[in-house]
Amino acid sequence: MTASSAAAAPRPLPALALAFSLSLGAAISLGLTRFSYALLLPPMRGDLGWSYLLAGGMNTANAIGYLVGALVTPLLLRRHAPGSILLGGAALATVLMAVCGFLLDSPALLAQRLLAGVASAAVFVAGGLMAARLGALDGRRSGLLLGVYYGGVGWGIAASSLLVPVVLAHAPEPHTWVWAWWLLALLCAACTAALAWPARVLRQLDAQGAVTTATTADGAVPTHARVPLRALAPALAGYTLFGVGYIGYMTFVIALLKEQGLGTTGITWFYTLLGLAVVASARVWAGLLERSKGGGALALLNALLGVATVLPALTSAWPVVLASGLLFGGVFLSLVASTTALVRHNLPPSQWAAGISAFTIVFAAGQIVGPTVVGAIADAAGGLARGLVFSAVALWMGAVLAWRQKPL
């Protein structure tokens, strides 16, 4: 970093504050627009008469939209600054969350979930790029700053788990679940407003030349960036299987716990602690993300996630179930952060946006497969428990593939 860059860079406290503010984008992208669905799936399924296949199909539609968004966002980044895409995607996600409360027909809800996926991907890719740029300003804490950003998903999960059950218990009939969607839309709106500050600050740093990524004059990413996909193939394959495996757990674990007889209070504790474990994971794995230049971090975290996923399928004992949620929350977003760290360690700044997008694309592709397969297994004799075994096996296969990734 040059002397002028160092002078323009934010001090340590503002860097953490900026990362935390950016994390509210991750809270919108996954914590509120996607993972809150696990809490709403049981009442929606009971009210609307869905099969598990259709219930899983809702998250498959969301994943298809996420894939579309991951493909489109790099094109948008060539013309627009990441902050503009972050704010636009967050605003669109907010509107779509509110719209969901007015829909009862399955085709309309599938369309809503698809469009919400597009908006979520735009927010997540743009926010991840901005977090990587922020990490470039504070190299000693880049792993922590990335973890703080991705840990924002945990704030969304925790907020959902605390508020949704209260709304479901007190909302007027019929269709109590629609009120939960409207409340979540209000939370998204508040988070969107808070994103204006980091978007403005990082745009100013781009203009001052403090951020070392290559951009055009308006902060957009140049069109010539190319990523060596073949060299990153093991990590990309491992991350694809992560997408296949983790989404089955996050879609159906609450439904499984309800089937096993866990009450509302237990489910609220389980999902809240899972979300808080996501937040805490930023510090737990920061050193690993900074040290691991190849696929080691991705492999280790995939393997641990497989253990967390299979536990509720083996027993309904509360201590084991709670351990599953804590381990899952403490790992899965750090695994996402590990791919951004891998991009930062192995690619020049001009390729960061394309690299993050490549991992987001394969992640989205994996998510398309996971909910549908687990839902189909759950509708058959195996039930939800056997579906989670499938998810765990996918994660362990991903760990084996990611272990083969060497530093470039």
C-alpha positions in Angstrom: 0.0 0.0 0.0 1.4 3.4 -0.9 1.7 6.3 1.6 -1.4 8.0 0.0 -3.4 4.8 0.3 -2.4 4.3 3.9 -3.5 7.9 4.7 -6.9 7.4 3.0 -7.5 4.0 4.6 -10.0 3.9 7.5 -8.7 3.4 11.0 -9.2 0.0 12.7 -12.4 1.0 14.5 -14.1 2.4 11.3 -13.0 -0.7 9.4 -14.8 -2.9 11.8 -17.8 -0.6 11.9 -17.9 -0.6 8.1 -17.7 -4.4 8.0 -20.5 -4.6 10.5 -22.7 -2.3 8.5 -21.9 -4.3 5.4 -22.9 -7.4 7.2 -26.5 -6.1 7.3 -26.4 -6.8 3.5 -25.6 -10.4 4.2 -28.4 -10.4 6.8 -30.8 -9.4 4.1 -29.4 -11.7 1.4 -29.5 -15.0 3.3 -30.5 -14.5 6.9 -33.9 -12.8 6.2 -34.9 -13.6 2.7 -33.8 -17.2 2.6 -33.2 -18.9 6.0 -36.3 -17.4 7.7 -38.2 -19.7 5.3 -37.2 -22.7 7.5 -39.3 -21.2 10.3 -42.2 -20.4 8.0 -42.2 -23.7 6.1 -44.2 -25.7 8.6 -47.1 -23.2 9.0 -47.2 -22.5 5.2 -47.1 -26.2 4.4 -49.9 -26.9 6.8 -52.0 -24.0 5.7 -51.5 -24.4 2.0 -51.4 -28.2 1.8 -47.9 -28.6 0.4 -46.0 -31.8 0.0 -42.3 -31.8 1.1 -41.4 -31.8 -2.6 -43.3 -28.6 -3.2 -41.9 -27.1 0.1 -38.4 -27.9 -1.1 -39.2 -26.6 -4.5 -39.8 -23.1 -3.0 -36.1 -23.0 -2.0 -35.1 -24.6 -5.3 -36.9 -21.7 -7.1 -35.0 -19.3 -4.8 -31.7 -21.0 -5.7 -32.5 -20.8 -9.4 -33.0 -17.1 -8.9 -29.8 -16.9 -7.0 -28.0 -18.6 -9.9 -29.5 -16.0 -12.3 -28.4 -13.2 -10.0 -24.9 -14.6 -9.7 -24.6 -14.7 -13.5 -26.0 -11.2 -14.0 -24.2 -9.4 -11.2 -20.7 -9.5 -12.8 -22.2 -7.9 -15.9 -23.7 -5.2 -13.7 -20.4 -4.7 -11.9 -18.9 -3.7 -15.2 -21.2 -0.7 -15.4 -22.0 0.2 -11.8 -20.2 0.5 -8.5 -20.7 -2.4 -6.0 -22.4 0.0 -3.6 -25.1 0.9 -6.1 -25.8 -2.8 -6.8 -25.8 -3.6 -3.0 -28.4 -0.9 -2.3 -30.5 -1.7 -5.3 -30.6 -5.4 -4.6 -31.4 -4.8 -0.9 -34.3 -2.5 -1.8 -35.6 -5.0 -4.3 -35.4 -7.8 -1.8 -37.3 -5.7 0.7 -40.1 -5.2 -1.7 -40.3 -8.8 -2.6 -40.4 -9.9 1.1 -43.4 -7.6 1.6 -45.1 -9.0 -1.6 -44.9 -12.5 -0.3 -47.4 -11.7 2.4 -50.0 -11.1 -0.3 -49.6 -14.4 -2.1 -51.3 -17.7 -1.6 -51.1 -19.5 -4.9 -48.1 -21.8 -5.3 -47.0 -20.5 -8.8 -47.0 -16.9 -7.5 -45.0 -17.9 -4.4 -42.5 -19.8 -6.6 -42.1 -16.7 -8.8 -41.6 -14.5 -5.6 -38.9 -16.9 -4.3 -37.2 -16.9 -7.7 -37.0 -13.1 -7.9 -35.9 -12.9 -4.3 -33.1 -15.2 -5.1 -31.9 -12.8 -7.9 -31.9 -9.9 -5.5 -30.2 -11.9 -2.8 -27.3 -12.9 -5.1 -26.8 -9.3 -6.2 -26.6 -8.2 -2.6 -24.3 -11.0 -1.6 -21.8 -10.7 -4.4 -21.6 -6.9 -4.2 -21.3 -7.0 -0.5 -18.6 -9.7 -0.6 -16.6 -7.7 -3.1 -16.8 -4.6 -0.9 -15.8 -6.7 2.2 -12.8 -8.0 0.2 -11.8 -4.4 -0.7 -12.2 -3.4 2.9 -9.9 -6.3 3.9 -7.3 -5.0 1.5 -7.1 -1.9 3.6 -6.3 -3.8 6.8 -4.4 -6.9 5.7 -3.7 -8.1 9.3 -7.4 -8.4 10.0 -8.7 -9.2 6.6 -9.9 -12.7 7.7 -11.8 -11.1 10.6 -13.4 -8.4 8.4 -14.6 -11.0 5.9 -15.9 -13.1 8.8 -17.8 -10.1 10.2 -19.4 -9.5 6.9 -20.5 -13.0 6.3 -21.5 -13.3 10.0 -24.3 -10.8 9.3 -26.3 -13.8 8.0 -26.4 -14.9 11.7 -28.0 -11.6 12.8 -30.7 -12.2 10.2 -31.2 -15.8 11.4 -31.3 -14.8 15.1 -33.7 -11.9 14.5 -36.0 -14.2 12.5 -36.0 -17.0 15.1 -36.9 -14.5 17.9 -39.6 -12.6 16.0 -41.3 -15.1 13.7 -42.6 -17.4 16.4 -44.1 -14.4 18.3 -45.8 -13.2 15.2 -47.2 -16.7 14.4 -48.5 -17.0 17.9 -50.3 -13.7 18.0 -51.2 -12.8 14.4 -54.9 -13.0 13.4 -56.3 -15.9 11.5 -56.4 -17.0 8.7 -52.9 -17.2 7.2 -50.9 -16.1 10.3 -47.7 -16.6 8.4 -48.3 -13.6 6.1 -47.7 -11.2 9.0 -44.3 -12.7 9.6 -43.3 -11.9 6.0 -44.4 -8.3 6.5 -42.4 -8.0 9.7 -39.3 -9.4 8.0 -39.8 -6.9 5.1 -39.6 -4.1 7.7 -36.4 -5.5 9.1 -35.0 -5.7 5.5 -35.9 -2.0 5.0 -34.1 -1.0 8.2 -31.0 -2.9 7.1 -31.1 -1.4 3.6 -31.1 2.1 5.1 -28.0 1.2 7.2 -26.1 0.1 4.1 -26.0 3.6 2.7 -23.1 4.5 4.9 -20.6 1.8 3.9 -21.6 2.2 0.2 -20.8 5.9 0.4 -17.5 5.5 2.3 -16.1 2.8 0.0 -17.1 4.7 -3.1 -15.1 7.7 -1.7 -12.1 5.4 -1.0 -12.3 4.1 -4.6 -12.2 7.7 -5.8 -9.2 8.5 -3.6 -7.4 5.4 -4.8 -7.2 3.9 -1.3 -8.7 0.6 -2.4 -6.2 -1.5 -4.4 -8.8 -3.2 -6.6 -8.8 -2.2 -10.2 -11.9 -0.1 -11.0 -13.1 2.4 -13.6 -13.6 6.0 -12.6 -17.1 5.4 -11.2 -16.0 2.3 -9.1 -17.2 -0.3 -11.6 -15.1 -3.4 -12.3 -13.2 -3.5 -15.6 -14.4 -6.0 -18.3 -11.1 -7.6 -18.9 -10.8 -9.5 -15.7 -10.4 -13.3 -16.3 -10.3 -16.1 -13.7 -8.3 -19.3 -14.1 -11.3 -21.6 -13.5 -9.4 -24.8 -14.4 -6.8 -24.1 -11.7 -9.6 -23.5 -9.2 -11.6 -26.6 -10.2 -11.2 -28.6 -7.0 -12.3 -25.7 -4.8 -15.2 -24.9 -7.2 -16.3 -28.6 -7.1 -16.1 -28.7 -3.3 -18.1 -25.5 -3.0 -20.8 -26.9 -5.4 -21.3 -29.8 -3.1 -21.4 -27.5 -0.1 -24.4 -25.8 -1.9 -26.0 -29.2 -2.4 -25.5 -30.3 1.2 -26.0 -27.3 3.5 -29.3 -26.1 2.0 -31.1 -29.3 2.8 -30.4 -28.7 6.5 -31.3 -25.1 6.4 -34.6 -25.8 4.6 -35.9 -28.8 6.6 -34.2 -28.9 10.0 -37.0 -27.0 11.7 -39.6 -29.3 10.1 -37.6 -32.3 11.3 -37.4 -31.0 14.9 -41.1 -30.3 14.9 -41.7 -33.9 13.7 -39.5 -35.1 16.5 -41.7 -33.3 19.1 -39.5 -30.2 19.9 -41.8 -27.3 21.0 -41.8 -23.7 20.0 -39.5 -22.6 22.8 -36.9 -25.3 22.0 -37.0 -24.4 18.3 -36.6 -20.7 19.1 -33.5 -21.4 21.3 -32.1 -23.8 18.6 -32.4 -21.3 15.7 -31.4 -18.3 17.7 -28.2 -20.0 19.0 -27.5 -21.2 15.5 -27.6 -17.6 14.3 -25.5 -16.3 17.1 -22.9 -19.0 16.4 -22.7 -17.7 12.8 -21.8 -14.3 14.2 -19.2 -15.7 16.6 -17.6 -17.7 13.9 -16.1 -14.6 12.5 -13.4 -14.6 15.2 -13.2 -18.4 15.6 -12.0 -19.0 12.0 -10.4 -15.7 11.2 -6.8 -17.1 11.6 -7.6 -20.2 9.5 -8.9 -18.1 6.7 -5.8 -15.9 6.7 -3.4 -18.8 6.8 -5.0 -21.2 4.4 -3.9 -20.3 0.8 -5.3 -23.5 -0.8 -8.4 -25.6 -0.2 -7.6 -26.7 3.3 -10.1 -24.3 5.1 -12.8 -25.2 2.6 -12.2 -28.9 3.1 -12.1 -28.8 6.9 -15.2 -26.7 7.2 -17.1 -28.9 4.8 -16.2 -32.0 6.8 -17.4 -30.4 10.1 -20.6 -29.2 8.5 -21.3 -32.8 7.4 -21.0 -33.9 11.0 -23.4 -31.1 12.1 -25.9 -32.0 9.4 -26.1 -35.8 10.2 -26.6 -35.4 14.0 -30.3 -34.6 14.0 -30.9 -37.5 11.6 -29.3 -39.9 14.2 -31.0 -38.8 17.4 -33.6 -36.3 18.7 -31.8 -36.0 22.0 -31.8 -32.2 22.9 -28.1 -31.9 23.8 -27.1 -33.5 20.5 -29.6 -31.4 18.5 -28.3 -28.2 20.2 -24.7 -29.2 19.4 -25.7 -29.7 15.8 -27.1 -26.2 15.6 -24.1 -24.6 17.3 -21.6 -26.5 15.1 -23.6 -25.8 11.9 -23.9 -22.1 12.7 -20.3 -21.9 13.8 -19.1 -23.3 10.4 -21.3 -22.7 7.4 -20.8 -19.0 6.8 -17.1 -19.2 7.5 -17.0 -21.8 4.8 -18.5 -19.2 2.4 -16.0 -16.6 3.7 -13.2 -19.2 3.0 -13.9 -18.9 -0.8 -13.6 -15.1 -0.7 -10.3 -15.5 1.2 -9.2 -18.1 -1.4 -9.9 -15.6 -4.1 -8.0 -12.8 -2.3 -5.0 -15.0 -1.6 -4.6 -16.4 -5.2 -6.0 -13.8 -7.6 -5.0 -10.2 -8.4 -7.4 -7.5 -7.3 -8.8 -7.0 -10.9 -10.1 -10.6 -10.8 -11.7 -10.5 -7.3 -15.2 -9.7 -8.5 -15.1 -12.4 -11.2 -13.7 -14.9 -8.8 -16.3 -14.3 -6.1 -19.0 -14.5 -8.8 -17.6 -17.8 -10.0 -17.9 -19.3 -6.6 -21.3 -17.8 -6.1 -22.5 -19.4 -9.4 -21.5 -22.9 -8.5 -22.9 -22.4 -5.0 -26.2 -21.4 -6.5 -26.1 -24.4 -8.8 -25.6 -26.8 -5.9 -28.5 -25.2 -4.0 -30.9 -25.9 -6.9 -30.3 -29.7 -6.4 -30.3 -29.9 -2.6 -33.9 -28.9 -1.6 -35.6 -30.9 -4.3 -33.7 -34.1 -3.6 -34.1 -33.9 0.1 -37.8 -33.0 -0.3 -38.3 -36.0 -2.6 -36.5 -38.3 -0.1 -38.7 -36.9 2.7 -41.9 -37.7 0.8 -40.8 -41.3 0.4 -40.2 -43.9 3.1 -36.9 -42.4 4.3 -38.4 -39.2 5.7 -36.5 -36.0 6.6 -33.9 -37.8 8.6 -32.7 -39.8 5.5 -32.8 -36.6 3.5 -30.3 -35.0 5.9 -28.0 -38.1 5.6 -27.9 -37.4 1.9 -26.9 -33.8 2.7 -24.1 -34.9 5.0 -22.7 -37.2 2.4 -22.7 -34.4 -0.2 -20.7 -32.2 2.3 -18.2 -34.9 3.0 -17.6 -35.5 -0.8 -17.1 -31.7 -1.1 -14.5 -31.9 1.6 -12.5 -34.5 -0.3 -12.6 -32.5 -3.5 -11.7 -29.2 -1.8 -8.7 -30.8 -0.1 -7.1 -31.3 -3.6 -7.0 -27.5 -4.2 -3.5 -26.2 -4.1 -2.4 -22.5 -3.9 -2.0 -21.0 -7.3 
